[in-house]
Amino acid sequence: MNKLKLLSLAKTMLLATAFSILIVSCGNNETENQDETVQDTVAMVTEQAKKLIYPLPTPLEVTKMLIKAGASYILDISNSTENADKYFTEAGKALNLGVYGADLSYASTYNKTQETTNYFVCTKKLLDGLNVQTPFNEELAEKIEKNIDNAEVLHEILTTSFHDTFEFLNENGKGAVSVMILSGGWIESLYLSTELATLTDNNKEIIAGIAQQKSALKTLVSLLKTYESSENVSGILSDLKDIEMIFSEVNEIDGKLQLTEEQFNNISSEIKSLRKKVVETH
């Protein structure tokens, strides 16, 4: 069970407990032991919630699939680094922090040193713009600089960074921002995948990877719904519905999800449109 669901469960338990204690206390005085049991249970759930597991495949995991499939690195399909100064709203900064995180992963997986550095600068700029000062920001810059030419070590550093950022935001009352960042990363990763599938002759493995995003999108939508009272979150949730509808038609054959050519074309078209909206209009 992911952290957001555990936190929601903890809140629900607290409310249910308060109501139960109110009823019981009206009839008798045997509540002391119940109080202690409830407190122990809530403490246990809260502690489990702190042990966050990143709920989606990281952009690094997606781009490793691309390089394994033999897809070449194409610089022009990533978001321009010049756009980093053009995002002024919280939604724009959060979504494009996710976008640049995916582009950073894409560049680092292909050992593109200069591009990796450039995209890290963009992510740092947007983190600062969101006033997200995590304890590991300064250490992260130093580690990336020292290992900029070591793809494997860099992969571990960035994967840990994705996990830690998501955890930090959720533990510091910025859950809505965290799911917006996740959304931007997922959108860019799927966009890169569909573009490279189109440009790569032997694209069967990439297509298979795209099909697997059906479950990732389901998880992402579930996370977004947790914060849909936020106007920013409800907006991106609405934008994802058309893509979710296409994925809902993807069937499992012999234990594997199979995309038809029509489904792939529809997903490619929808994600390209949504990605353009994310990187250009916020």
VEXVO-518980 format. One line per 10 residues: number of its first residue (from 1); their letters; for each residue x, y, z of C-alpha. Coordinates in steps of 0.02 Angstrom, whole numbers, m for minus. Each point is the difference from the previous one (the first is absolute). Example, Ala and Ser with C-alpha at 12.3 -4.5 7.8 and 13.67 -1.06 7.14 Angstrom:
2
1) as) 615:m225:390  69:172:m33
***
This chain:
282
1) mnklkllsla) 0:0:0  77:169:m48  30:142:119  m145:110:m55  m124:m140:30  78:m39:168  m12:181:54  m181:6:m56  m33:m160:97  80:75:156
11) ktmllatafs) m112:153:m11  m154:m108:m26  46:m106:150  21:155:108  m172:64:m48  m83:m169:24  87:m21:166  m56:169:64  m179:m39:m46  8:m173:82
21) ilivscgnne) 74:67:161  m135:133:8  m137:m132:m10  84:m119:123  34:136:127  m184:41:5  m40:m176:58  146:m53:113  176:40:59  93:m146:m80
31) tenqdetvqd) 94:104:m129  176:12:70  63:m163:m74  m89:36:m165  85:171:m9  171:m79:20  m37:m131:m132  m60:130:m123  151:111:30  116:m148:m29
41) tvamvteqak) m89:m44:m162  3:178:m68  184:16:48  36:m162:m94  m91:58:m158  85:170:6  171:m83:17  m37:m111:m150  m50:155:m98  173:71:25
51) kliyplptpl) 76:m149:m90  m42:67:m170  23:m101:m158  3:109:m157  m167:m44:m79  46:8:m185  143:m61:m109  129:140:10  45:91:m161  169:m87:12
61) evtkmlikag) m82:m170:m9  m95:54:m154  153:69:m89  102:m156:40  m135:m97:m93  23:118:m149  188:m23:m10  m19:m189:18  m117:4:m148  134:85:m104
71) asyildisns) m83:171:m11  122:141:m39  15:159:104  m88:146:m85  28:167:86  m137:98:m87  m143:m100:73  39:51:180  m67:161:75  110:149:m40
81) tenadkyfte) 107:56:147  m43:179:m47  m179:m31:58  52:m22:182  m16:187:33  m172:10:m79  m103:m96:127  m77:117:128  m146:m95:76  16:m139:128
91) agkalnlgvy) m80:m121:m124  120:49:m138  152:m17:112  m55:m166:76  m50:m82:m164  157:56:m89  110:m51:145  m65:m174:m40  28:29:m186  180:55:26
101) gadlsyasty) 27:m144:120  m46:m119:m141  110:94:m123  143:m7:126  m24:m187:13  m6:m16:m189  164:95:m21  92:m87:142  m48:m174:m58  78:39:m169
111) nktqettnyf) 157:72:82  m34:175:m67  107:97:124  m40:178:m52  m185:m32:m21  m7:m87:169  81:151:81  m118:120:m90  m156:m94:52  60:m13:179
121) vctkklldgl) 16:190:3  m180:11:m62  m65:m117:135  96:95:135  m73:164:m64  m179:m65:9  28:m79:171  57:169:62  m149:82:m84  m117:m117:93
131) nvqtpfneel) 94:38:161  40:m184:21  158:1:105  31:m182:35  144:m52:114  89:m89:m143  m5:136:m135  179:62:28  70:m176:18  m89:m53:m159
141) aekieknidn) 84:135:m106  171:m51:64  m32:m186:m30  m62:30:m177  151:107:m42  120:m133:64  m87:m142:m94  m57:89:m157  95:m126:m110  m51:m156:96
151) aevlheiltt) m172:m50:m63  m28:m141:125  44:102:154  m96:148:m68  m151:m113:m25  2:m48:184  21:180:56  m145:63:m106  m114:m145:46  29:36:185
161) sfhdtfefln) m32:184:m35  m170:m37:m80  m50:m105:149  64:124:130  m81:151:m82  m169:m86:m7  16:m56:181  57:171:60  m145:90:m83  m129:m119:72
171) engkgavsvm) 72:12:175  0:190:m8  m179:34:m53  35:16:m186  m88:m157:m61  m91:93:m140  166:66:m66  77:m174:7  m135:m78:m108  14:143:m124
181) ilsggwiesl) 186:m35:m17  m37:m185:m22  m125:45:m136  125:106:m95  129:m139:8  m124:m131:m58  m62:109:m143  177:38:m62  55:m182:16  m149:m61:m101
191) ylstelatlt) 26:139:m127  184:m46:m23  m49:m183:m16  m131:29:m134  114:116:m98  144:m123:4  m115:m145:m43  m49:96:m156  182:36:m45  70:m173:40
201) dnnkeiiagi) m16:m142:m126  9:m142:126  m125:74:123  m88:m155:69  80:15:171  m42:185:11  m181:m35:m48  m6:m135:134  67:125:127  m133:126:m50
211) aqqksalktl) m135:m131:23  62:m28:179  m37:182:37  m183:m48:15  27:m52:181  114:148:35  m134:119:m62  m129:m86:110  113:29:151  32:181:m51
221) vsllktyess) m185:37:m19  m34:m76:170  132:112:78  m67:155:m88  m176:m37:62  66:12:178  30:185:m31  m134:40:m129  m68:138:112  152:97:m59
231) envsgilsdl) m40:95:m160  173:m37:m71  m17:m186:31  m179:m11:m64  59:85:m161  135:m127:m41  m114:m142:56  m129:57:m128  136:11:m133  50:m181:30
241) kdiemifsev) m174:m71:m20  7:m18:m191  164:m95:13  m71:m107:140  m148:m43:m110  115:m61:m139  102:m105:121  m159:m76:71  m25:m84:m169  173:m81:2
251) neidgklqlt) m25:m186:27  110:m134:74  46:m142:m117  98:m151:62  40:92:161  64:158:m86  m84:165:m40  m8:24:m189  m18:168:m87  m84:3:m169
261) eeqfnnisse) 69:118:m131  m156:107:17  18:9:189  183:48:m15  m40:138:m125  m139:67:111  111:m1:155  140:83:m97  m116:136:m62  m79:34:170
271) ikslrkkvve) 164:3:96  80:116:m128  m144:121:19  3:m7:191  188:15:9  m6:154:m113  m128:77:118  109:m36:151  165:69:m67  m68:150:m95
281) th) m146:76:94  45:4:186
***
